[in-house]
Amino acid sequence: ARADALLLQPDYLARAAAWLVVDHKEADEGSAQTAGALAARTAAAEPHNVICATVEAGRSWPRTDAHGQGGADFSLGAARLFERLAAHYGPPIRPLLLPTALSLSAAGARRDSLAVGFELLGGVLRAAGSWPRDDERRLHEELSGGGFGAALRACPVESVGTAQSFLRFASASRDPRRLSWLAATLLAGLQSAAAANETSLSHATALRFVAPLLAELRWRGPQLAEATLSRGSTAAAVTAGARQVREEVGALLALSMQAASPPPPG
């Protein structure tokens, strides 16, 4: 009961997330100074990291081929920890975790803050799959209207891989119908980047955010593949002047072909 009261305090989880941001920063600094050995020993000694490692143990995610997507900053253990918390306490924990997650992943946030924000969002989104459908839908609506899409579009290049890991984690082994809001958000970002004639980097980044869903859904995501390829902006990007845009379109084409393949037998 005392632990429940502590974890459900409005500011406690925010402070815990702030310490995880510090952990990410110190790991980066330690890695730069000692090739990661000292940072790894220090991280392993922290109690919450021991808990995260225990939660992570025995998990085989990701089960699908990475296809070059993902970033080293995303901590699976931390994301699993938030997932367990949100699954255990259910919808009442949403107003405690969601503002912190959106604040840490907001446009202009630093790399370490973005990593923890994405870990938090990934954990909550996965846990929401076990909530009542109305509560899960309310979470999606709050994210859609809370600047989530804008934060992804403003994601700095050094955090794109972390965002991809978050998107893969959030969509792994999920019913595609429960990811329709996320697919719509990513496709809207792709359309916006193309229509606004943004930089080639912004366009390539928007393409890279669609790829994780296709990689995770595979044969269960033909509708997403069709929606992606049927957009005029995607077809135009095949002959774009920027090489990085053409490469990302090529990756989407390959993943779309995989999605169009028949499901495995059995």
C-alpha positions in Angstrom: 0.0 0.0 0.0 2.9 2.4 0.8 4.5 1.6 -2.5 1.2 2.2 -4.3 0.7 5.6 -2.6 4.3 6.6 -3.5 4.0 5.6 -7.2 0.7 7.3 -7.6 2.0 10.7 -6.4 1.8 13.2 -9.2 5.4 14.3 -9.0 7.1 11.0 -8.0 7.0 9.4 -11.5 8.1 12.7 -13.0 11.2 12.7 -10.7 11.9 9.1 -11.6 11.8 10.0 -15.3 14.1 12.9 -14.7 16.7 10.6 -13.1 16.5 8.3 -16.1 17.3 11.3 -18.3 20.4 11.8 -16.1 21.3 8.1 -16.6 21.1 8.5 -20.3 23.4 11.6 -20.2 25.9 10.0 -17.9 26.0 6.8 -20.0 26.8 9.0 -23.0 29.6 10.8 -21.2 31.0 7.6 -19.7 31.0 6.0 -23.1 32.9 8.9 -24.6 35.5 8.7 -21.9 36.0 5.0 -21.2 34.5 3.2 -24.3 31.4 2.4 -22.2 33.0 0.1 -19.6 32.8 2.4 -16.6 29.3 3.6 -17.7 28.1 0.0 -17.9 29.4 -0.8 -14.4 27.9 2.4 -13.0 24.5 1.8 -14.6 24.4 -1.8 -13.4 24.9 -0.7 -9.8 21.8 1.6 -9.8 18.8 -0.1 -8.2 16.3 1.0 -10.8 18.6 -0.3 -13.6 18.7 -3.6 -11.8 14.9 -3.7 -11.9 14.9 -2.7 -15.6 17.4 -5.4 -16.4 15.2 -8.0 -14.5 12.1 -6.9 -16.4 14.0 -7.1 -19.7 15.4 -10.6 -19.0 14.0 -13.3 -21.1 12.3 -11.0 -23.5 12.9 -11.8 -27.2 11.8 -8.4 -28.6 12.4 -7.3 -31.3 11.3 -10.5 -33.0 11.4 -9.0 -36.5 14.4 -8.0 -38.6 15.5 -4.5 -37.8 16.1 -3.6 -41.4 18.5 -0.9 -40.2 15.9 0.8 -38.1 16.3 1.7 -34.4 18.8 3.5 -32.2 21.0 2.6 -29.3 19.5 5.2 -27.0 16.2 3.4 -26.6 16.3 1.3 -23.4 14.1 -1.7 -23.6 14.3 -2.3 -19.9 13.0 1.2 -19.1 10.2 0.9 -21.6 9.2 -2.4 -20.1 9.3 -0.9 -16.6 6.8 1.8 -17.7 4.7 -0.8 -19.5 4.5 -2.9 -16.3 3.5 0.1 -14.2 0.8 1.3 -16.7 -0.5 -2.2 -17.0 -0.6 -2.8 -13.2 -2.3 0.6 -12.3 -4.4 0.9 -15.4 -6.1 4.0 -16.8 -5.8 6.0 -13.5 -2.0 6.3 -14.1 -2.5 7.9 -17.5 -2.8 11.5 -16.2 0.4 10.9 -14.2 2.6 9.5 -17.0 1.2 11.2 -20.1 2.1 14.8 -19.3 5.7 13.8 -18.4 6.0 11.7 -21.6 4.8 14.5 -23.8 7.0 17.1 -22.1 10.1 15.0 -22.4 9.4 14.2 -26.1 8.3 17.7 -27.0 9.8 19.6 -30.0 13.1 21.1 -29.0 13.9 18.5 -26.3 17.4 17.2 -25.9 18.5 13.8 -27.0 18.5 12.3 -23.5 15.1 13.7 -22.7 13.7 12.4 -26.0 15.0 8.9 -25.3 13.2 8.7 -21.9 10.0 10.4 -23.3 9.9 7.7 -26.1 10.5 4.9 -23.6 7.6 6.2 -21.4 5.3 6.6 -24.4 6.1 3.2 -25.7 5.4 1.6 -22.3 2.1 3.4 -21.8 1.0 2.6 -25.4 1.7 -1.1 -25.0 0.1 -1.3 -21.6 -3.0 0.5 -22.9 -3.7 -2.6 -25.0 -4.9 -4.3 -21.8 -7.1 -1.3 -20.8 -10.8 -1.0 -21.6 -11.2 0.0 -25.2 -12.7 3.4 -24.3 -9.7 4.3 -22.1 -7.2 3.2 -24.8 -9.1 5.3 -27.3 -9.0 8.3 -25.0 -5.2 7.9 -24.7 -4.8 7.9 -28.5 -7.0 11.0 -28.7 -4.9 12.8 -26.1 -1.7 12.0 -28.0 -3.1 13.0 -31.3 -4.2 16.4 -29.9 -1.3 16.8 -27.5 1.5 17.7 -30.0 2.7 14.1 -30.5 2.8 14.4 -34.3 4.5 17.8 -34.1 7.2 16.3 -31.8 7.9 13.6 -34.3 8.2 16.0 -37.1 10.6 18.1 -35.1 12.7 15.1 -34.0 16.5 15.9 -34.4 18.5 13.7 -36.7 20.4 12.1 -33.8 17.2 10.9 -32.2 15.5 9.5 -35.3 16.8 6.0 -34.6 15.4 6.3 -31.0 12.0 7.3 -32.3 12.1 4.3 -34.7 12.8 2.0 -31.8 9.9 3.5 -29.9 7.5 3.1 -32.9 8.6 -0.6 -33.4 8.2 -1.3 -29.7 4.7 0.4 -29.5 3.5 -1.6 -32.6 5.1 -5.0 -32.1 2.6 -7.9 -32.1 -0.4 -5.5 -32.0 -3.7 -5.7 -33.8 -3.3 -3.3 -36.8 -6.8 -1.9 -36.1 -5.5 -0.6 -32.8 -2.6 1.2 -34.6 -4.8 3.0 -37.1 -4.5 6.3 -35.2 -0.7 6.0 -35.2 -0.6 5.1 -38.9 -2.8 8.1 -39.6 -0.5 10.4 -37.6 2.6 9.2 -39.4 1.0 9.4 -42.9 -0.2 12.9 -42.1 3.3 13.9 -41.2 4.6 12.4 -44.5 2.0 14.3 -46.5 2.8 17.5 -44.6 6.5 17.2 -45.2 6.0 16.6 -49.0 3.3 19.3 -49.4 5.2 22.0 -47.6 8.3 21.4 -49.7 10.3 21.0 -46.5 14.0 20.0 -46.5 15.1 16.7 -47.9 16.1 15.7 -44.4 12.6 16.4 -43.0 11.0 14.4 -45.9 13.4 11.5 -45.4 12.7 11.5 -41.7 8.9 11.3 -42.3 9.5 8.3 -44.5 11.7 6.7 -41.9 8.9 7.0 -39.3 6.5 5.0 -41.5 8.9 2.1 -42.0 8.9 0.7 -38.4 5.1 0.0 -38.6 5.5 -1.8 -41.9 8.4 -3.8 -40.5 6.5 -4.9 -37.5 3.1 -5.5 -39.1 4.5 -7.3 -42.1 1.8 -9.4 -43.7 -0.8 -7.9 -41.3 -0.2 -4.4 -42.6 -1.2 -4.5 -46.4 -3.7 -1.6 -45.8 -0.9 0.6 -44.4 1.4 -0.3 -47.3 -1.4 0.5 -49.8 -2.1 3.8 -48.1 1.5 4.7 -48.1 2.2 3.9 -51.7 -1.1 5.3 -53.1 -0.1 8.8 -52.0 1.2 11.0 -54.7 3.9 12.3 -52.4 5.4 8.8 -52.1 5.3 8.2 -55.9 7.0 11.6 -56.5 9.7 10.9 -53.9 10.9 8.0 -56.0 12.5 10.5 -58.4 13.3 13.1 -55.8 16.5 15.0 -56.2 17.8 14.1 -52.8 19.5 10.7 -52.5 18.4 10.2 -48.9 14.7 10.6 -49.8 15.1 8.1 -52.7 16.8 5.6 -50.3 14.0 5.8 -47.8 11.4 5.4 -50.4 13.2 2.3 -51.6 13.2 0.9 -48.1 9.4 1.5 -47.9 8.9 -0.2 -51.2 10.8 -3.3 -50.0 8.8 -3.4 -46.7 5.6 -2.9 -48.6 6.4 -5.9 -50.8 6.9 -7.9 -47.6 3.6 -6.7 -46.3 1.9 -7.8 -49.5 3.4 -11.4 -49.1 1.1 -14.1 -47.8 1.2 -14.9 -44.1 3.4 -17.8 -43.0 1.7 -21.2 -43.0 0.1 -22.4 -39.8 
